[in-house]
Amino acid sequence: MNYGLLGKKLGHSYSSEIHSSLGKYPYSLIELDDEGFSSFLKRKDFKGINITIPYKEKVMEYLNFISPEVKEIRACNTVVNREGILYGYNTDTLGLQALIERFNIEIKDKTILILGTGGTSKTISYTVKKLGAKNIYFASRLKKENTYTYDELDSIAPEIEIIFNSTPVGMFPNNEGELIHLDKFTSLKGVIDVIYNPIKTNLVNRALSKGVKAVGGLYMLVAQAFYAIEKFLDVKLDEKLIEEEYQRILKEKQNVVLIGMPSSGKTTIGEALSKSIKKEFIDLDQLFAQRYELHPGDYISKYGESNFREKESILIKEVSRLNNRIISTGGGVILREENILNLKQNGKLYFLDRSLQNLIPTSSRPLSSSREELKKRYEERYNLYVKASDVIIDGNRDVEEIVKKIKEDI
């Protein structure tokens, strides 16, 4: 093996495709337990490897040379084998700094909270110190020296301005995990979660919903890979490639989620868009019918709306973990906050805003089977659609125009 990534669980990783794209070489994902990790490093049968959770600190005992930043951070994510001599570097700090600069998150003179105390938290601490942070606090599940437990954060919450998450909480496949609630962080100006799968964790989405600048770790992943490739190949690459690769991965991975009233054209638009941009189409109403052997309207008539919403939310949670899909939702998905959080993890939400006079009541939809019921639903839900959406699309145009508008945004 020439190049690859070592870790314990790598099913969530995008590293192989990034390295193959930027480095133009095969890149392996190698899942190893502690014993296997030790044996692999001792054999030195590689040219360059990246290291991820939980081995960024453990790898240092096998290195012959460590760079100054690794020495200070005490965590290594990039190892280069030069004629049997193992050199250790930390390109995570370069990737994190690139992300901070790319998304204009001001660190200088700010009070920082870092969730977690592992190798990645040390990288964050090193980076924000270098960028001039005023105060740095750490939080952990367990009580440690110079660390707050999550239950103790209330005492410092009002002074925290930037939060970093360095833990795997919220990472695929356990996307629903959350460590903290943001309500008491009244001075919050930014949130960075180093997790990149999902694209936006619940922590990021909750911050965004409060008007706080927030971003996940995908750009950092691409940037640190870029700098690791420079180490592996001993070359200097054009940094414009970072943005190009980030946009490529984002476009490929992000779901297109269509929300809107019943009869607003979500299925028709979704099918047309799927053919045009070659993303798989999922109609949640059809998926529901396949799973429960009843169309949503019939299910509501037989078992009630509350029961239906529970089942619908389960499906949304499953579908939201997928990538590169076009998802047409039922009209009532915006009635539950958990649905919006889940759909936004890997998706961008497009509200097909069709005027009430152009919506059609149908007997197959018991909640909007008459003009009066449809008007009631429209008035109840319109502001919820607007609030949930990332982009509002005029749904009164013809199919070709709507598809064109969504493609332009993508």
C-alpha positions in Angstrom: 0.0 0.0 0.0 1.3 3.5 -0.9 -1.2 5.9 0.7 -4.2 5.6 3.0 -6.1 6.5 6.1 -5.8 4.6 9.4 -8.5 4.7 12.0 -10.9 2.4 14.0 -14.1 3.2 12.1 -14.0 4.8 8.6 -17.4 4.1 7.1 -18.1 7.8 7.2 -14.9 8.9 5.4 -14.6 10.9 2.1 -10.8 10.9 2.2 -10.3 8.3 -0.5 -12.2 10.2 -3.2 -10.5 13.5 -2.2 -7.0 12.1 -2.3 -7.7 10.2 -5.6 -9.0 13.5 -7.1 -6.3 15.8 -5.9 -3.3 13.5 -5.5 -4.0 11.2 -8.5 -3.1 8.1 -6.6 -5.0 5.1 -5.1 -5.8 5.8 -1.4 -6.9 3.0 1.0 -9.2 3.1 4.1 -7.7 0.9 6.7 -9.7 0.0 9.9 -7.5 -1.4 12.6 -7.8 -2.2 16.3 -5.0 -1.2 18.7 -2.9 -4.3 18.0 -3.3 -4.0 14.3 -2.4 -0.3 14.3 0.8 -1.1 16.2 1.8 -3.9 13.8 1.1 -1.7 10.8 3.3 1.2 12.0 6.1 -1.2 12.8 6.1 -2.8 9.4 6.4 0.7 7.7 4.9 -0.8 4.5 3.6 2.5 3.1 4.7 5.8 1.6 2.3 8.1 3.3 -0.7 7.7 5.7 -3.2 9.9 7.4 -4.2 9.2 11.0 -7.7 9.7 12.4 -9.7 8.9 15.6 -8.5 7.4 18.0 -4.8 7.2 17.0 -3.6 10.8 16.5 -1.8 10.8 19.8 -0.8 7.1 19.9 1.0 7.3 16.5 3.6 9.6 18.0 5.5 6.8 19.7 6.3 5.2 16.3 7.7 8.4 14.7 11.4 9.1 14.2 10.8 12.8 13.5 8.0 15.1 14.5 7.4 18.6 13.2 7.3 21.6 15.6 3.5 21.8 15.4 3.1 18.1 16.3 5.6 18.6 19.2 3.4 21.4 20.6 0.0 20.0 19.8 0.9 16.4 20.8 -1.2 15.0 17.9 -0.3 13.9 14.4 -2.5 13.2 11.4 0.0 12.8 8.6 3.0 10.4 8.5 5.5 10.2 5.6 7.9 7.3 5.2 11.2 8.4 3.8 13.4 5.4 3.4 12.2 3.8 6.6 12.3 7.0 8.6 8.8 8.1 9.8 8.1 11.8 9.7 5.0 13.1 11.5 3.1 16.3 10.7 -0.2 17.9 11.6 -2.0 19.2 8.5 -5.3 19.5 10.5 -4.1 22.8 11.9 -3.6 24.1 8.3 -7.0 22.8 7.3 -8.7 24.3 10.3 -7.1 27.7 9.7 -8.1 27.5 6.0 -11.7 26.9 7.1 -11.7 29.7 9.6 -10.4 32.1 6.9 -12.7 30.8 4.1 -15.8 31.4 6.2 -14.7 34.6 7.8 -15.0 33.5 11.4 -13.1 36.0 13.6 -11.0 34.4 16.3 -8.7 37.2 17.4 -9.6 38.5 21.0 -12.5 36.0 21.2 -13.5 33.7 24.0 -13.5 30.1 22.8 -15.1 26.9 24.0 -13.8 23.6 22.7 -16.0 20.5 23.1 -13.8 17.5 23.8 -10.2 17.0 25.0 -8.8 14.5 22.5 -6.2 15.0 19.8 -8.4 17.2 17.6 -9.2 19.5 20.5 -5.4 20.1 20.9 -5.2 21.0 17.2 -8.0 23.5 17.7 -6.4 25.0 20.8 -3.1 25.4 19.0 -4.7 27.0 16.0 -6.9 29.5 17.8 -4.0 30.5 20.1 -2.0 31.2 16.9 -4.9 33.3 15.6 -5.0 35.4 18.8 -7.9 34.0 20.8 -8.3 35.7 24.2 -9.6 32.9 26.4 -9.9 29.1 25.7 -12.1 26.8 27.7 -12.5 23.0 27.3 -15.5 20.8 28.0 -15.7 17.1 28.6 -18.1 14.5 29.9 -15.7 13.6 32.7 -14.2 16.1 35.2 -10.6 16.8 34.4 -8.1 19.5 35.3 -8.8 22.8 33.6 -11.9 21.4 32.0 -15.6 21.9 32.6 -18.1 19.2 32.4 -21.1 19.8 30.2 -23.3 20.2 33.2 -21.0 23.0 34.5 -21.1 25.1 31.3 -23.9 27.4 32.5 -21.4 29.4 34.5 -19.3 30.4 31.5 -21.9 30.2 28.7 -22.7 34.0 28.5 -19.1 34.9 27.8 -18.5 32.2 25.1 -18.2 33.8 21.6 -17.0 30.8 19.4 -17.7 27.1 19.9 -15.7 24.3 18.3 -16.8 20.7 18.4 -13.9 18.3 18.3 -15.8 15.2 19.4 -17.5 12.5 17.2 -20.9 13.3 18.7 -23.3 14.0 15.9 -21.2 12.1 13.3 -22.6 9.5 10.9 -24.3 7.1 11.6 -25.3 8.6 15.0 -26.3 11.9 13.4 -28.9 12.9 16.1 -26.3 13.3 18.9 -26.0 16.6 20.6 -23.7 17.6 23.6 -25.0 21.1 24.4 -28.0 23.4 24.0 -27.2 26.9 22.7 -29.9 29.0 24.4 -27.6 30.2 27.2 -24.7 31.1 25.0 -26.0 34.7 24.6 -22.7 36.1 23.2 -22.3 33.4 20.5 -20.9 34.6 17.2 -19.7 31.4 15.5 -19.8 27.6 15.6 -17.3 25.3 13.9 -17.9 21.5 14.0 -15.0 19.5 12.6 -17.5 16.7 11.7 -18.0 16.6 7.9 -20.5 13.7 7.6 -23.2 14.8 7.9 -22.4 18.1 6.1 -24.1 20.1 8.8 -24.6 18.5 12.3 -27.5 19.4 14.5 -25.1 21.7 16.4 -24.4 23.6 13.2 -28.0 23.7 12.1 -29.2 25.0 15.5 -26.6 27.8 15.5 -27.7 28.8 11.9 -31.3 28.8 13.0 -30.3 31.4 15.7 -28.6 33.6 13.1 -25.1 32.5 14.3 -22.4 31.9 11.6 -21.8 28.2 11.6 -20.1 25.6 9.5 -19.2 21.9 9.4 -15.8 20.4 8.8 -15.9 19.5 5.1 -13.7 22.4 3.9 -11.2 21.5 6.7 -11.2 17.9 5.5 -10.4 19.0 1.9 -7.8 21.5 3.0 -5.9 19.2 5.4 -5.9 16.5 2.6 -4.5 19.1 0.2 -1.6 19.9 2.6 -1.0 16.2 3.4 -0.7 15.5 -0.4 2.0 18.1 -0.6 3.8 16.3 2.2 3.3 12.8 0.6 4.5 13.9 -2.9 6.9 16.6 -1.8 5.3 19.1 -4.2 3.7 22.6 -4.0 0.2 22.7 -5.3 -2.1 25.5 -6.3 -4.3 26.4 -3.3 -7.2 27.2 -5.6 -7.6 23.4 -5.8 -9.0 23.4 -2.3 -12.0 25.5 -3.2 -12.6 23.6 -6.4 -12.5 20.2 -4.6 -14.7 21.5 -1.8 -17.3 22.6 -4.3 -17.1 19.4 -6.2 -17.6 17.3 -3.1 -20.4 19.5 -1.7 -22.3 19.4 -5.0 -21.9 15.7 -5.2 -22.8 14.9 -1.6 -25.5 17.5 -0.8 -29.2 16.4 -1.2 -31.7 18.6 -2.9 -34.8 18.7 -0.7 -38.1 20.0 -2.0 -40.7 21.3 0.5 -44.1 22.9 -0.1 -47.8 22.5 0.0 -49.7 19.5 -1.4 -50.1 19.9 -5.2 -47.2 22.4 -5.4 -45.4 20.1 -7.8 -42.7 18.5 -5.6 -42.9 15.1 -7.2 -43.0 16.4 -10.8 -40.1 18.8 -10.2 -38.1 16.1 -8.4 -38.5 13.6 -11.2 -37.5 16.2 -13.8 -34.6 17.4 -11.8 -33.4 13.9 -11.2 -33.2 13.2 -14.9 -31.4 16.5 -15.5 -28.7 16.4 -12.9 -28.4 12.6 -12.4 -29.2 12.4 -8.7 -31.4 9.6 -7.5 -35.0 10.7 -6.7 -36.8 9.7 -3.5 -40.5 10.6 -3.0 -41.2 10.3 0.7 -44.9 9.8 0.2 -44.2 6.9 -2.2 -41.6 5.5 0.2 -44.1 5.7 3.0 -46.6 3.7 0.9 -44.1 1.0 0.1 -43.0 0.7 3.8 -46.4 0.7 5.4 -48.5 -0.5 2.5 -50.9 2.4 2.6 -50.7 5.8 0.9 -50.2 8.6 3.5 -53.8 9.9 3.0 -55.2 6.4 3.6 -52.9 5.9 6.6 -54.1 9.2 8.1 -57.7 8.3 7.6 -57.2 4.9 9.2 -54.8 5.6 12.0 -54.8 9.4 12.5 -52.4 12.2 11.7 -50.3 11.9 14.9 -49.5 8.3 14.2 -48.6 9.2 10.6 -46.3 12.0 11.7 -44.4 9.6 13.9 -43.8 7.1 11.1 -43.0 9.9 8.6 -40.3 11.2 11.0 -38.7 7.8 11.2 -38.4 7.7 7.4 -37.0 11.2 7.2 -34.3 10.3 9.7 -33.3 7.4 7.5 -33.4 9.2 4.2 -31.6 12.3 5.6 -28.4 10.2 6.2 -28.1 9.5 2.5 -26.1 11.6 0.1 -26.5 12.8 -3.5 -30.4 12.5 -3.6 -33.3 14.6 -4.6 -36.0 14.3 -1.9 -39.6 15.2 -2.4 -41.3 15.6 1.0 -44.8 15.5 2.2 -46.6 18.8 2.8 -46.5 18.5 6.6 -42.8 17.7 7.2 -42.2 21.3 8.4 -44.6 20.8 11.4 -41.8 19.0 13.3 -38.5 20.7 14.1 -36.7 17.3 14.2 -37.7 16.7 10.5 -36.1 20.0 9.4 -32.9 19.4 11.5 -32.6 15.9 9.9 -33.2 17.1 6.3 -30.7 20.0 6.7 -27.9 17.7 7.8 -27.1 16.7 4.3 -29.6 18.7 2.3 -30.5 22.1 1.0 -34.2 22.9 1.3 -36.0 24.5 -1.6 -39.5 25.8 -0.9 -41.7 25.5 -4.1 -43.8 28.6 -3.4 -47.0 28.1 -5.4 -49.8 30.6 -4.9 -52.9 29.4 -3.1 -55.1 29.9 -6.1 -52.9 27.5 -8.1 -53.1 24.7 -5.5 -55.6 22.0 -6.1 -57.5 20.2 -3.3 -57.9 16.4 -3.8 -59.8 13.7 -2.0 -56.7 11.6 -1.6 -55.3 14.1 0.8 -57.7 14.2 3.9 -55.9 17.3 5.4 -56.5 19.3 2.2 -59.4 17.6 0.5 -61.5 20.8 0.1 -60.8 24.4 -0.9 -61.5 25.5 2.7 -59.1 22.8 4.2 -56.4 23.7 1.7 -56.7 27.4 2.6 -56.4 26.6 6.3 -53.3 24.4 5.8 -51.8 27.1 3.6 -52.3 29.8 6.2 -51.0 27.5 9.0 -47.9 26.4 7.2 -46.7 29.2 4.9 -44.4 30.9 7.4 -43.0 27.5 8.4 -42.0 26.8 4.9 -40.3 30.2 4.5 -38.5 29.7 7.9 -37.4 26.2 7.0 -36.2 26.9 3.5 -32.7 27.7 2.3 -34.0 28.9 -1.1 -37.5 30.0 -2.1 -38.4 29.1 -5.7 -41.4 30.6 -7.5 -43.6 27.5 -7.9 -46.0 29.2 -10.3 -43.7 28.8 -13.3 -43.6 25.9 -15.6 -41.5 22.8 -14.8 -38.6 23.6 -17.1 -38.1 27.1 -15.6 -38.3 25.8 -12.0 -35.8 23.0 -12.7 -33.5 25.6 -14.4 -33.7 27.9 -11.3 -32.8 25.1 -8.9 -29.9 23.9 -11.2 -28.5 27.5 -11.3 -28.5 27.6 -7.5 -26.9 24.2 -7.2 
